Amino acid sequence: MKLFDLDDELKKQIKPGLIIAGFTVFLIYILFNLGNIVNIIARFLGLLEYLIFGTVIAYVLNQPMKLIEGFIERNNKPNTFWYKKKRGLAMLLTLILFVVLLVTIASIVIPSIIQSLISVMSNISNLLNSIFDNIDKIFIYFNSDFRTHDIESVNELINMPWQNIVRGLLEFLTKNADGLMANATNFLGTVGVMFTSFIFSLYLLGNKEKFLCQFRKLIGAIFGYKISKALFKYAHKTNVIFSSFITGQLLEACILWVLYFTTMHLFGFPYPELIATIIAVFSFVPFFGPIAAMFVGAVLILSENAITALLFMIYFQVLSQIEDNLIYPRVVGSSVGLPGIWVLLSIFIFSNLFGVFGTIIAVPSSACIYTLVKEVVNTIEQKND
């Protein structure tokens, strides 16, 4: 005699609930043991450092390479020289674009940013004094008797020997031989890892179809046809989400840098190179990035003039509206498809787990997880119906 003798109809009704309950318990277990799981994954990924970095570099370089290769295919016949050598030409042009971008950043952008930083660091006392003077002018404008200079801690902050502090810090960094050797060793090690990973990424790009075919065969042999088909389907959606997000965000960051750099020069705002770079970098972090960039830029400009800082905030909001309504939808699009509340939660969770890198990958990673959970729930509901 069976202990539980259930008819087929009841089994069909109970089975979806059991699957959802088991999946929920599994998620709760992961959340409660997230730290241990992350540590285990980190140790495993450390063993595959070159492979991972090489794959990431290849994935990023593959985005413009696909566009160039597609352009060659569309504009050349199959029997022509250019069509037959499309892969090599696409890789070569991608590398040329990459080198041109690095040279442009190293020769134009970085020197301007360093000059702005030196100007700020060498005049910290004057900068702080100007900021608090402009704040006091705002209180005077509103007929308030409050003055920031009346606060003792503010005066102590302004009168600190900032130049001596900066000079001492630089001397400490330059004279500390152990620190220099350690930093030099770490730097050389990082350069070695990145160079090896870069060479490996070129090999991956040149034979990507072959490697993908081998990987698919391996997955099919391990998991079988049905599970492999579902994995490949989800992997394709993940690839679409990440490739669209990465390509769009990189292109948007470049557009924002050019837009803010040119318009800040046009309107005469100070520190255009530095602030435009801050805005472009912070654009990778949704919601909080633009707000943080605006306040950093406003504080820098506040050292020059309070009214200019206020005008900069207004100018930033106007350009942000243009970017949100015209640039972002056309460049990045709506491929991520993640509700706003989940975007906020993903930023908090991934930033706590992976730091700054987590804030960058939070949105596409959460979109992939959201898509997976949504499809699992929809599949269970369809079977239930």
N, C-alpha and C positions, 0 to 999 in steps of 0.2 A: 504493500500500500504506500502510495506517495504521500509525503508530508504536506506538500502544497499541490493540490490538484486544481489548476486554473484552466478555464477554457481559453480558446484562442482570442476571443474578443476582449476579454479582460487583460490578457497579456499585452495586446496591442495598446490598450489604454494606459497600462502601468509602465511599459517600457520607455516611452519618452520622458516621463517623470523621473525614472531611475537614472537615465542618461544625464539629464539636466542636474540632478542632485549629485551624481558622481563628478560631473564637470565642475560644479560649484565647490565641492569638497577639495578637489584638486587645486583650484584657484586659491582657496583659503590656505591650503597647505603651503603653496608657493609664496603667498604674501607673508605668512608668519615665518618662513625660513628663507626670505629673500636675500638676506645678508650672506648666509652660508652658500646659497646657490650662486650668487654673484662672485664670491671668492673662488669657488670651484671653477666657474667659467673663466674668470680672470687668469687663474693658473694654467688652465688648458690653452687659452688664447696666447699666453706668453710663450708657450712652446712653438706656436705657429706664427710668430711675429712677422717673419719675412713674407710668408704666404699671405697673411691677412693684409699687410700694408701694400704688397704688390697687387692683390686683388682689388683693394680700394682705389689705388692709383689707376689701375686698368679700367675700373668701372667709371671713374670720373673722366678719364681721357676718351673713353669709348663714346661719350655723349656727343662731342663735336666731331669725332671720327665718323660716326654713323651718318651725320648730316653731310659731311664732305663726300663720303663714299656713295651715298644716295644721289648726290648732285652729279657725280661722275657717271653713275649708271644711267641717269635720265638723259644726259646730254651726249652720250657716246654709244655707238653701235657695239654689239658683242664681239665683233671680230677686230676691233681697233686696238692699238697699243695701250691707250689710256684705260680702256675697259678691262683689259687683261691684267694691268698693273694697278687696279683701283685700290687694293688693300695697302700696298706699299706706298702709293701716292697719298692716300688718306692719312696713314700714320706719319709720313714725312711732313705734310702740311699741318697736322695737329701739333707735332713737336715744334715746328717753326712758330706757330701761333703761341704755344706755351712759352718758348724762349723769348719772343717779342714782348709778351706780357710781363715776364720776369724782369727783362731789361728795362722796360718802361717804368715798372714799380721801383726798381733799384736806382735808376738814374734821375727820375723826376719826382715821384711821390715821396719816397723815403727821405731824401735830403730836405724837402720842404717840411715834412713832419718833424724831423730832427731839429731843424732850425726853430720851428714853433715851440717845441718842447724845451729847447735850450733857453729861448726867450722867456718862457714861463718859469722855468726852474731857477734862472739867475735873478729873477725879480719877484720872488715869492712874497717878500715883505711889502713891496710896492703894490703887488697884485692884491694881497689881502687888504691892505689899507684902502685901495681903490674900491674894492667890493663893499667894504663896510661904509665908506664914504657915500657910495651910491645908494646903499640901503638907507642911510640917514637922510639923504635927499628925498627919498620916497616918503619917509615919515614927516619931513618938513612940509612936503607938498600937501599931505593930508592933515596938517596942523596938529601933529602929535608931538608931545614933549619927550617921547622915548628916543634915546640915542644909543646905538650899539657901542659907541666909544666910551660910554659911561660904565660899561660892564668891565670889570677888572680882568676877567679871563680873556676877553677879546683883545685888550691892550697887550696882555702877556703873549698871546698868540702872535700878534703883529710884530712885537718887539723881540721875538726870539731870533737868535743869530742864524737865520736860515742859510745864508751863504756859507758860513762856517760848517753848518750841519751837512750841506750838500758836498762841500769840499772834503770834509772828513769821511763821508760815505764813499766818495770816489777814491780817496786815498786808501781806505780800508779794502775796497774791492781790487785795487791795483797792486797793493803791497802784500796781500795775503796769498803767499805762494801756494799753500795747500789748496786754498779755494780755487785759485787759478788753474792749478793742475787738475783738480777734480772736475772743474767746469770744462777745461780743454778736453779731458778724457771723455767726459759725457758727450761733449759736442762732436768729437771725432767718432764716437760710437754711434751717435744718432745719424751723422752723415753717412757712415758705413751702412747702417741699416736702410736708410732711405735710398742710397745709391743702388744697393743690391735689390731692394724691392722695386725700384724703378726699372732696372734691367729685366727683372722677372715679369713686371707688368707688360713690357714690350713683347716678351715671348708669349704672354697670354693673349694680347691683342692680335698678334699675327696668326695665332692658331685657335681662336676662340670657339669656332664651330666644332673643331675636333675635341677640345676639352669639354664643351657642353654635351656633346654626344656621348663621350665616355662617362661623364657624371650621370647622365640620364640612364644609361645602361646599368650603372652601379646601383642607383636608387631603385630601378625596376627589379633588379635581381634581389635586393634586400626586402623590399616592401610589397612586391607583387603589383599586378596591373591596376587594380581599383584604387589602392592607396596612392600609388605613384601618380596616377592620373589626377587625383585630387591635389596632391602636393605640387605637381607641375602647374596646375591651374592657378593655385594660390601664389606660387612663385612668380608666375607671369604677372599677376595683379600687383604683387609687391614690387616687381621690377618697374612696372609702369608708374606706380606711385613715387618711388624713390627717384627714378630718372627724371620724371617731370618736375619733381620738387627741387632736385639738385640743379638741373639745368635752368629752371626758372629763377631760383634764388640767386645763383651766380650772375645770371644776366641782369636781374633786377638790381643787385648790389652795384654792378658796373654802371647801370643807368642812373642810379641814385647818386653815385659819386660824381659823375659828370654833371648831372643836373644841379646838385647843391654847390659843387665847385664853381661852375660858371655863373650861377645866379648870385652866389655870395660875393664873388668878384664884381658882378654887375651892380649890386646894391651897396657895395663897400663894407661888408661885414669883415671883422678881423678874424684871423686864423682860418681862412677858407680851406686850406689843405688838410689841416688837422681835424677840423669839425666834419668835413665831408667824409674823411676816412672813418671817423667814429660812427657816423650815421650809416655808412655802407656796411661796416662790420656788425653793428648792432641790429641791422635789418634782418639778420639770420634768426634772431630771437623774436618770436611773435609777441604782440601785446606790450611786453615790458621793454623790449629793445628800443623801439622808437621813443618811448617816454624817457628812458634813461639817457639816450643820445641827446634829446632836446634839452634836458636839464644840465648835462655836462657842457654842451655848447653855450647855454645861457650863462652858466657860471663863468666860463672863460671870457665871454663877451662882457659880463658884468664888471670885470676888472677894468674895462675901457670906458664904458658908459652904461648907466642904468636904462636910459631910454632905448639905446641900441639893443640891449638885451631883451627888453620887452618887445621891440619890433621884431627881433629874431624869433621869439616864441610865436608871434602872430604869423610871421613869414613861414615858419616851420609847419604850423597847423594848416595853412593854405596849401603848401606843397604836399603835405600828408594826405589831404583830401584828394588832390589830383592823383597822387600815387595810388591811393586805395581804390579810386573809382575808374581810373583810366589805365594806369600802367600795370598794376598787380593782376587784374583780371585777364589782361591780354598776354602777359608774360608768364605768370605762374598758372593762372586758370583755376578751376575748381576741381582738379584731379584728386586732391587729397580727400575731399568730401567728409571732413570731420566736424561734428557739431562744436560750437564755440565753447561749451562747458567742458568738453573732453579735451579741447586744446589747452585750456587753463590747467586742468588736472594733470595732463601729460607733462607740461612744463615743470610743474612742482615735483612730480615723481621722478622724472628722468634727470632733472637738475640735482636732486638729492642723491641719486644713484651714481651718476657719471659726471657731475660738475658741469663746466661750461660746454663740453662736448655733448652732454645729455640734453641741454637746452636746444642745441642745433638739430639733433636727430629726433627730438621728442615728437614733433608733429607727424612726420612720415611714418615713424615706428608705431605710434599710437593709431594712425590711420590703418596700418596693416593689421594690427591686433583687433581694431574695431570691425574691419571687414571680415576677418576670420570668425569672430564671435557672432556677427550678424548672419553669416552664411550657415554656421552650425545651427543657430536657433531657427532660421528659415527652413532648413532641411528637416529638422525634427518636427516642425509644425506641419510641413507638407506630408510627412509620413503619418502623422497623427490624423490628418484629415482623410 
